[in-house]
């Protein structure tokens, strides 16, 4: 995020983990991360890796240990909930742990995201629903199950 012109991550750079994430999905993601490509500019990110099932987490660690030998210059970020630091993935990768503090102000981050998520011509798109012609939005409620 050094420049507003830097692109957002592409679909192949991010794995959003859930308890239903399969070993095959993790393996495919890790192979994309560790097999050297011509550009080498991508940063791969696993989000909520602490949500993976125990079996998938064990296999993910094995894959990581095996595949990292193919590429010493990989760029991988594994984000976990700090409240679940004793689950398998945070424990297995604890030697790589870095507590992160955002380096940019919230306003800068919001401006960067607005630059990338604004729809130029919101004619008949879903962007007309969200504030400032954004193609994404967050809908939340303090009360659970209220039809979000």
PEGIHU-V850532 format. One record per residue. N is the residue number from 1. PHI is phi in whole degrees, -180 to 180 (* if undefined). OMEGA is omega in whole degrees, 0 to 359 (* if undefined). D_LAST is the distance of its C-alpha to the last C-alpha in Angstrom with 1 decimal. Layout:
n=N phi=PHI omega=OMEGA d_last=D_LAST
n=N phi=PHI omega=OMEGA d_last=D_LAST
This chain:
n=1 phi=* omega=178 d_last=30.7
n=2 phi=-75 omega=181 d_last=34.2
n=3 phi=-143 omega=178 d_last=33.8
n=4 phi=-68 omega=180 d_last=31.0
n=5 phi=-86 omega=176 d_last=32.5
n=6 phi=-64 omega=183 d_last=31.9
n=7 phi=-75 omega=172 d_last=29.3
n=8 phi=-71 omega=176 d_last=26.1
n=9 phi=-61 omega=177 d_last=26.5
n=10 phi=-86 omega=184 d_last=26.7
n=11 phi=-58 omega=183 d_last=24.9
n=12 phi=-82 omega=181 d_last=27.9
n=13 phi=-93 omega=186 d_last=28.1
n=14 phi=-127 omega=172 d_last=24.8
n=15 phi=-122 omega=177 d_last=23.9
n=16 phi=-89 omega=186 d_last=20.5
n=17 phi=-86 omega=174 d_last=21.6
n=18 phi=-137 omega=175 d_last=19.9
n=19 phi=-62 omega=180 d_last=21.9
n=20 phi=-92 omega=179 d_last=22.1
n=21 phi=-62 omega=185 d_last=23.8
n=22 phi=-95 omega=175 d_last=27.3
n=23 phi=-59 omega=181 d_last=30.7
n=24 phi=-62 omega=179 d_last=31.2
n=25 phi=-66 omega=179 d_last=28.2
n=26 phi=-66 omega=180 d_last=29.5
n=27 phi=-63 omega=178 d_last=33.0
n=28 phi=-60 omega=179 d_last=32.2
n=29 phi=-62 omega=180 d_last=30.5
n=30 phi=-64 omega=178 d_last=33.5
n=31 phi=-64 omega=176 d_last=35.9
n=32 phi=-63 omega=182 d_last=34.4
n=33 phi=-72 omega=189 d_last=34.6
n=34 phi=-94 omega=179 d_last=38.2
n=35 phi=-77 omega=185 d_last=40.0
n=36 phi=-59 omega=175 d_last=41.6
n=37 phi=-115 omega=186 d_last=40.8
n=38 phi=-67 omega=185 d_last=42.8
n=39 phi=-85 omega=180 d_last=40.6
n=40 phi=67 omega=184 d_last=39.4
n=41 phi=-98 omega=186 d_last=37.0
n=42 phi=-79 omega=175 d_last=33.7
n=43 phi=-116 omega=184 d_last=32.0
n=44 phi=-91 omega=185 d_last=30.1
n=45 phi=-135 omega=172 d_last=27.2
n=46 phi=-101 omega=180 d_last=25.8
n=47 phi=-99 omega=179 d_last=22.5
n=48 phi=56 omega=180 d_last=21.8
n=49 phi=-62 omega=178 d_last=25.1
n=50 phi=-69 omega=179 d_last=25.2
n=51 phi=-83 omega=181 d_last=22.6
n=52 phi=-63 omega=176 d_last=25.3
n=53 phi=-65 omega=182 d_last=27.1
n=54 phi=-60 omega=181 d_last=30.6
n=55 phi=-62 omega=180 d_last=32.3
n=56 phi=-66 omega=179 d_last=30.5
n=57 phi=-62 omega=178 d_last=31.0
n=58 phi=-61 omega=180 d_last=34.7
n=59 phi=-66 omega=178 d_last=35.1
n=60 phi=-62 omega=178 d_last=33.3
n=61 phi=-64 omega=178 d_last=35.8
n=62 phi=-60 omega=179 d_last=38.7
n=63 phi=-61 omega=179 d_last=37.6
n=64 phi=-58 omega=180 d_last=37.3
n=65 phi=-60 omega=181 d_last=40.8
n=66 phi=-73 omega=188 d_last=42.2
n=67 phi=-78 omega=183 d_last=40.7
n=68 phi=-65 omega=178 d_last=41.2
n=69 phi=-73 omega=180 d_last=44.9
n=70 phi=-82 omega=184 d_last=44.5
n=71 phi=-153 omega=180 d_last=43.2
n=72 phi=-86 omega=182 d_last=43.9
n=73 phi=-112 omega=179 d_last=42.0
n=74 phi=-66 omega=177 d_last=38.5
n=75 phi=-126 omega=185 d_last=35.6
n=76 phi=-132 omega=175 d_last=32.9
n=77 phi=-120 omega=176 d_last=30.3
n=78 phi=-117 omega=181 d_last=28.6
n=79 phi=-101 omega=180 d_last=25.8
n=80 phi=-133 omega=175 d_last=25.0
n=81 phi=-73 omega=183 d_last=23.4
n=82 phi=-65 omega=178 d_last=26.3
n=83 phi=-78 omega=180 d_last=25.5
n=84 phi=-116 omega=184 d_last=26.2
n=85 phi=-68 omega=180 d_last=29.5
n=86 phi=-98 omega=175 d_last=31.4
n=87 phi=-75 omega=191 d_last=29.6
n=88 phi=-60 omega=186 d_last=31.7
n=89 phi=-61 omega=178 d_last=30.9
n=90 phi=-60 omega=178 d_last=31.1
n=91 phi=-71 omega=182 d_last=34.3
n=92 phi=-66 omega=183 d_last=35.8
n=93 phi=-106 omega=186 d_last=35.3
n=94 phi=-62 omega=180 d_last=36.2
n=95 phi=-69 omega=179 d_last=39.3
n=96 phi=-100 omega=188 d_last=37.2
n=97 phi=-62 omega=175 d_last=34.8
n=98 phi=-135 omega=175 d_last=34.3
n=99 phi=-79 omega=188 d_last=32.4
n=100 phi=-104 omega=173 d_last=30.8
n=101 phi=-119 omega=181 d_last=30.6
n=102 phi=-54 omega=182 d_last=29.1
n=103 phi=-92 omega=180 d_last=32.0
n=104 phi=-116 omega=176 d_last=30.4
n=105 phi=-72 omega=180 d_last=29.1
n=106 phi=-55 omega=181 d_last=25.3
n=107 phi=-62 omega=178 d_last=26.2
n=108 phi=-66 omega=179 d_last=28.0
n=109 phi=-64 omega=179 d_last=25.2
n=110 phi=-63 omega=179 d_last=22.8
n=111 phi=-64 omega=178 d_last=25.5
n=112 phi=-60 omega=180 d_last=26.1
n=113 phi=-66 omega=178 d_last=22.5
n=114 phi=-63 omega=178 d_last=22.4
n=115 phi=-61 omega=184 d_last=25.7
n=116 phi=-86 omega=185 d_last=24.4
n=117 phi=-104 omega=179 d_last=21.0
n=118 phi=-82 omega=178 d_last=22.2
n=119 phi=-94 omega=183 d_last=22.8
n=120 phi=-66 omega=183 d_last=26.3
n=121 phi=-118 omega=185 d_last=26.1
n=122 phi=-79 omega=184 d_last=22.6
n=123 phi=-44 omega=181 d_last=24.1
n=124 phi=-126 omega=180 d_last=21.7
n=125 phi=-101 omega=178 d_last=19.4
n=126 phi=-67 omega=180 d_last=15.7
n=127 phi=-62 omega=179 d_last=17.0
n=128 phi=-68 omega=179 d_last=17.6
n=129 phi=-80 omega=186 d_last=13.9
n=130 phi=-92 omega=182 d_last=14.0
n=131 phi=-60 omega=175 d_last=16.5
n=132 phi=59 omega=178 d_last=20.1
n=133 phi=59 omega=177 d_last=19.7
n=134 phi=-82 omega=179 d_last=18.0
n=135 phi=-90 omega=174 d_last=17.1
n=136 phi=-135 omega=177 d_last=14.4
n=137 phi=-161 omega=179 d_last=11.9
n=138 phi=-114 omega=177 d_last=9.7
n=139 phi=-113 omega=181 d_last=6.4
n=140 phi=-138 omega=179 d_last=6.8
n=141 phi=-150 omega=177 d_last=7.4
n=142 phi=-78 omega=180 d_last=10.8
n=143 phi=-110 omega=182 d_last=10.0
n=144 phi=-67 omega=173 d_last=8.9
n=145 phi=69 omega=182 d_last=7.2
n=146 phi=-100 omega=172 d_last=5.9
n=147 phi=77 omega=180 d_last=3.8
n=148 phi=-71 omega=* d_last=0.0
